[in-house]
Amino acid sequence: MQGQKLTKEELYKIVDDVVNDRLPDVAIAAFIVSQEIRPLSLDEVADLTMAMVETGKTTDFGPNTVDKHSIGGVPGNKVSLLIVPIIAASGLKIPKTSSRSITTIGTADTFETLAPVELRLEEVIDVVNKVNGCIVWGGALDIAPADDIFIKKVEHVLRIDPVSQMLASILAKKVAMGSKYLVLDIPQGKGTKAPTYEDAIKLAQMFVELGTKLGMQIEVAITYGDQPVGHAVGPALEAKEALKTLEGTIVSSSLVEKSAGLAGILLEMTGKVPSGRGIDIAKQVLSSGKALKKIKEIIEAQGGNPNIKSDDISVGNYSEVIESQNDGYVVSIDNKSIMAIVRAAGAPEDRGAGI
């Protein structure tokens, strides 16, 4: 809190105490809030990341293990539900661990409408070895367990996600799952964690440098973050939109472009496809039905119904259509207002709620 640097040993001790329930909630909150006011240095973040890894379980799926992550802040960002099956169908392993809702709807909240996401690590290993990919809640795996304590006790309550803690939280999960390549989505726009392009560049540089320190290759995509991705926000509505896209109905071209673009970067990073061909090949996997076949395999492997169709996903019983009072064009959308409305409607606790 006084701005002094923390040593590797001190950071390990803090994380170990958090994991073993030796600290009161107020002390854990002070640690996170202090980072909001006085961000850690990159060396401290690297040490914090490894402390979070070493105080939990780890696994390794081999050299062709990849992952994708978005730093969040944009509602409706359901791209993982397209990227995971595209990558898994291409022969790479993608053990996708996701969070539940912090600032927007978490990928785990969305995929839970299709299949169980609270799997044990041993079950995840079986699923990934069987079908090349998964979409699970990281909190059930005991990997980097301090992260979920920080989220549950502080970040979710105070609606904060300090940059230094966010860096450590994201990369600790990836290191623990043995990911060698990571494509990172940084949405840039009003109300996101990167309001300006300069903010996005600064964050990107931090991630790439940290990746080098941690032995991971990271590429960053700075994406448009001034409005929600696709046309739906809320667990069931987002799952419905993603599955409909996998079934071949293009609900939102921006959802397809963003998903294929990020998947394409992963395909190129690993040398799976020639440079410059990633997005086109990702789109081919999507349009050919291979990604749909793969998502069904993943759903079944995680204990869900592989025959589920987008029209089978049930949403809330009560709805209201609100029409504009004027003709014209929508020139801007406030992401934070969208999320405030979605939460007021009951999401993510009520899976069928949303807009």
C-alpha positions in Angstrom: 0.0 0.0 0.0 3.0 2.3 0.6 4.4 1.7 -2.9 7.3 -0.6 -2.0 8.2 -3.5 -4.3 7.3 -7.0 -3.2 9.9 -9.8 -3.5 9.3 -13.1 -5.1 9.2 -14.7 -1.6 6.8 -12.1 -0.3 4.4 -12.6 -3.2 4.5 -16.4 -2.9 3.8 -16.0 0.9 0.8 -13.8 0.2 -0.7 -16.2 -2.4 0.0 -19.3 -0.3 -1.8 -17.6 2.6 -4.7 -16.7 0.4 -5.0 -20.3 -0.9 -4.7 -21.8 2.6 -7.3 -19.4 4.1 -4.8 -17.7 6.5 -5.8 -14.2 5.6 -9.1 -12.3 6.5 -11.1 -11.0 3.6 -10.2 -7.4 4.4 -6.5 -8.2 3.9 -7.2 -9.9 0.6 -9.3 -6.9 -0.5 -6.5 -4.6 0.5 -4.0 -6.5 -1.7 -6.3 -6.2 -4.7 -7.3 -2.6 -4.1 -3.7 -1.6 -3.6 -3.0 -2.9 -7.1 -5.8 -0.8 -8.5 -4.0 2.3 -7.0 -0.4 1.2 -7.3 0.1 -1.4 -10.2 2.8 -4.0 -9.7 5.9 -3.9 -11.9 6.2 -6.5 -14.7 8.8 -8.5 -12.7 6.4 -8.5 -9.7 3.6 -9.6 -12.0 5.8 -12.5 -13.3 6.6 -13.6 -9.8 2.9 -13.3 -8.8 1.9 -15.3 -11.8 4.3 -18.2 -10.9 3.2 -18.1 -7.3 -0.4 -18.5 -8.4 0.7 -21.4 -10.7 2.8 -23.2 -8.0 0.1 -23.1 -5.3 -2.3 -25.1 -7.5 -2.4 -28.1 -9.9 -0.8 -28.1 -13.3 -0.9 -30.2 -16.5 0.6 -30.4 -20.0 -1.0 -31.4 -23.2 2.2 -31.2 -25.3 3.8 -28.8 -27.7 0.7 -28.1 -29.9 -1.3 -26.7 -27.0 -2.9 -23.3 -27.7 -5.3 -20.9 -26.0 -7.3 -17.8 -26.6 -8.3 -15.2 -24.1 -10.1 -11.9 -24.1 -9.4 -9.3 -21.4 -13.2 -8.6 -21.4 -15.2 -5.4 -21.1 -17.3 -6.0 -24.2 -20.8 -7.6 -23.8 -21.8 -10.5 -26.0 -18.2 -11.6 -26.7 -19.1 -15.3 -27.3 -16.2 -15.9 -29.8 -14.7 -18.7 -27.7 -17.7 -20.9 -28.6 -16.6 -20.6 -32.3 -12.8 -20.5 -31.8 -12.5 -23.6 -29.6 -14.2 -26.0 -32.1 -12.4 -24.4 -35.1 -9.0 -24.9 -33.5 -9.8 -28.4 -32.1 -11.2 -29.5 -35.5 -7.8 -28.4 -37.0 -5.8 -30.8 -34.9 -4.5 -28.5 -32.2 -5.3 -28.9 -28.5 -7.1 -26.0 -26.8 -8.0 -26.6 -23.1 -10.1 -23.4 -22.7 -10.6 -22.4 -19.1 -13.0 -19.5 -18.6 -14.2 -17.3 -15.8 -17.7 -16.6 -14.7 -19.1 -13.1 -14.9 -16.9 -10.2 -13.7 -17.6 -7.2 -15.8 -19.6 -9.0 -18.6 -21.1 -12.4 -19.1 -18.4 -15.1 -18.6 -17.8 -17.7 -21.3 -18.3 -20.4 -18.6 -21.7 -18.9 -17.9 -22.7 -19.1 -21.6 -21.3 -22.6 -22.3 -23.0 -24.0 -19.1 -26.3 -23.7 -21.0 -25.0 -26.4 -23.4 -22.9 -28.6 -21.1 -21.5 -28.9 -17.5 -18.5 -26.7 -17.0 -17.5 -27.6 -13.5 -15.2 -30.5 -14.3 -12.3 -31.8 -12.2 -8.9 -31.5 -13.8 -8.7 -35.3 -14.4 -12.0 -35.1 -16.3 -10.7 -32.1 -18.4 -7.5 -34.1 -19.3 -9.7 -37.0 -20.5 -11.9 -34.6 -22.5 -9.1 -32.7 -24.2 -7.2 -35.9 -25.0 -10.4 -37.3 -26.5 -11.7 -34.4 -28.6 -8.8 -31.9 -28.6 -10.7 -29.1 -26.7 -12.9 -28.1 -23.9 -14.7 -25.0 -22.4 -14.7 -25.2 -18.6 -14.9 -23.0 -15.6 -11.3 -22.6 -14.3 -12.5 -22.4 -10.7 -13.4 -26.1 -10.4 -9.9 -27.3 -11.5 -7.7 -26.2 -8.6 -5.4 -24.5 -11.1 -4.2 -21.1 -9.9 -6.8 -21.3 -7.1 -5.9 -17.9 -5.7 -7.4 -16.3 -8.8 -10.9 -17.5 -8.1 -10.6 -16.4 -4.5 -9.6 -12.9 -5.6 -12.5 -12.8 -8.1 -15.1 -14.2 -5.7 -14.1 -12.2 -2.6 -13.1 -8.9 -4.1 -13.3 -8.3 -7.9 -16.9 -9.6 -8.3 -18.0 -7.6 -5.3 -16.2 -4.3 -6.0 -16.5 -4.6 -9.8 -12.7 -4.0 -10.2 -10.0 -5.9 -12.1 -6.6 -4.2 -11.6 -4.4 -4.4 -14.6 -1.5 -6.1 -12.8 -3.8 -8.7 -11.2 -5.6 -9.2 -14.5 -2.2 -10.0 -16.2 -1.3 -12.5 -13.5 -4.7 -14.1 -13.4 -5.0 -14.7 -17.2 -1.4 -16.0 -17.6 -1.4 -18.2 -14.5 -4.3 -20.2 -15.8 -2.6 -20.6 -19.2 0.8 -21.6 -17.8 -0.9 -24.1 -15.4 -2.7 -25.7 -18.4 0.5 -26.0 -20.3 -0.4 -23.6 -23.1 2.6 -22.8 -25.4 0.8 -20.3 -27.7 -1.8 -17.7 -26.7 -3.8 -15.2 -28.8 -5.0 -12.4 -26.7 -8.0 -10.3 -27.6 -7.8 -6.7 -26.3 -11.1 -4.9 -27.2 -10.4 -1.2 -27.5 -13.2 1.4 -27.0 -15.2 3.4 -24.6 -16.0 1.5 -21.4 -13.4 -1.3 -22.0 -10.1 -1.8 -20.2 -8.4 -0.1 -23.1 -10.4 3.1 -23.8 -7.8 4.5 -26.2 -5.5 2.9 -28.8 -2.5 3.9 -26.8 -3.9 2.0 -23.7 -4.4 -1.1 -25.9 -0.8 -0.9 -27.2 0.6 -0.5 -23.7 -1.4 -3.5 -22.5 -0.3 -5.6 -25.6 3.3 -4.8 -24.9 3.0 -5.9 -21.3 1.4 -9.2 -22.2 4.0 -10.0 -24.9 6.9 -9.1 -22.5 5.3 -11.2 -19.7 4.9 -14.1 -22.1 8.6 -14.0 -22.9 9.4 -14.1 -19.1 7.1 -17.1 -18.7 8.2 -19.1 -21.7 5.0 -18.6 -23.7 4.5 -17.1 -27.2 1.8 -14.5 -27.2 0.2 -12.6 -30.1 -2.2 -9.8 -29.4 -5.2 -8.7 -31.5 -6.6 -5.2 -30.7 -10.2 -5.4 -31.7 -13.2 -3.0 -32.0 -14.7 -2.7 -28.6 -17.2 0.2 -28.9 -20.2 -2.1 -29.0 -21.3 -5.6 -28.1 -20.2 -8.5 -30.2 -23.2 -10.0 -32.2 -26.8 -9.2 -31.3 -27.3 -11.0 -28.0 -26.1 -10.5 -24.4 -26.9 -13.1 -21.7 -25.9 -16.7 -21.2 -28.7 -18.6 -23.1 -29.1 -15.9 -25.7 -25.4 -15.9 -26.5 -25.2 -19.7 -26.6 -28.2 -19.6 -29.0 -26.5 -17.1 -31.3 -23.1 -18.9 -31.3 -24.7 -22.3 -32.0 -26.9 -20.9 -34.8 -23.7 -19.5 -36.4 -22.0 -22.9 -36.1 -25.1 -24.4 -37.7 -24.5 -22.2 -40.8 -26.8 -19.2 -40.2 -24.8 -16.0 -40.1 -26.5 -14.0 -37.4 -23.7 -11.4 -37.2 -20.9 -11.0 -39.7 -18.8 -9.3 -37.1 -19.0 -12.3 -34.8 -17.8 -14.5 -37.7 -15.0 -12.1 -38.7 -13.7 -11.7 -35.1 -13.8 -15.5 -34.3 -12.2 -16.5 -37.6 -9.6 -13.8 -37.3 -8.5 -14.8 -33.8 -8.6 -18.5 -34.7 -6.5 -17.8 -37.8 -3.8 -16.1 -35.8 -3.5 -19.3 -33.7 -3.3 -21.5 -36.8 -0.5 -19.3 -38.2 1.4 -19.0 -34.9 1.7 -22.8 -34.7 2.7 -23.2 -38.3 -0.5 -25.2 -39.0 -1.3 -23.0 -42.0 0.8 -20.7 -44.1 1.2 -17.0 -43.0 -1.7 -14.9 -44.2 -4.0 -17.9 -44.8 -5.3 -18.3 -41.2 -8.5 -16.4 -41.3 -9.6 -18.0 -44.7 -8.9 -21.5 -43.4 -10.7 -20.8 -40.1 -13.7 -19.7 -42.1 -13.5 -22.9 -44.2 -13.6 -25.0 -41.1 -16.6 -23.0 -39.8 -18.6 -23.1 -43.1 -17.8 -26.8 -43.8 -19.6 -28.0 -40.7 -16.4 -29.4 -39.1 -16.6 -26.8 -36.3 -20.3 -27.8 -35.6 -19.3 -31.5 -35.5 -16.5 -30.7 -33.1 -18.6 -28.5 -30.7 -21.1 -31.4 -30.5 -18.2 -33.8 -29.6 -17.0 -31.3 -26.9 -20.6 -30.9 -25.5 -21.0 -34.7 -25.3 -17.5 -35.2 -23.8 -18.4 -32.7 -21.1 -21.7 -34.4 -20.3 -24.1 -32.4 -22.4 -26.6 -33.3 -25.1 -24.7 -33.5 -28.4 -27.9 -33.3 -30.4 -29.0 -29.9 -29.0 -29.9 -27.3 -31.7 -29.9 -23.6 -31.3 -33.8 -23.6 -31.3 -33.7 -26.0 -28.4 -32.0 -23.5 -26.0 -34.7 -22.1 -23.7 -34.6 -18.4 -22.7 -36.6 -16.4 -20.2 -40.4 -16.8 -20.2 -41.1 -13.0 -20.1 -40.0 -10.6 -22.8 -40.5 -7.0 -23.8 -39.8 -5.4 -27.2 -38.7 -1.8 -26.9 -39.0 0.2 -30.1 -37.2 3.4 -30.9 -39.3 6.6 -30.8 -37.4 8.0 -33.8 -36.2 7.0 -37.3 -32.4 7.3 -37.9 -29.2 5.5 -37.2 -27.6 4.1 -34.1 -24.2 5.9 -33.8 -23.0 4.7 -30.5 -23.8 2.0 -27.9 -22.8 2.3 -24.2 -21.3 -1.1 -23.1 -21.6 -0.4 -19.4 -25.3 0.6 -19.8 -26.0 -2.6 -21.8 -24.4 -4.7 -18.9 -26.4 -2.8 -16.3 -29.6 -3.7 -18.1 -28.6 -7.3 -18.5 -27.8 -7.6 -14.8 -31.0 -5.9 -13.9 -32.8 -8.5 -16.0 -31.2 -11.2 -13.8 -28.2 -12.4 -15.8 -26.0 -14.3 -15.3 -27.6 -16.0 -12.3 -30.7 -16.4 -14.4 -29.3 -18.2 -17.5 -32.3 -17.2 -19.6 -32.1 -13.5 -18.9 -30.6 -11.0 -21.3 -31.2 -8.6 -24.2 
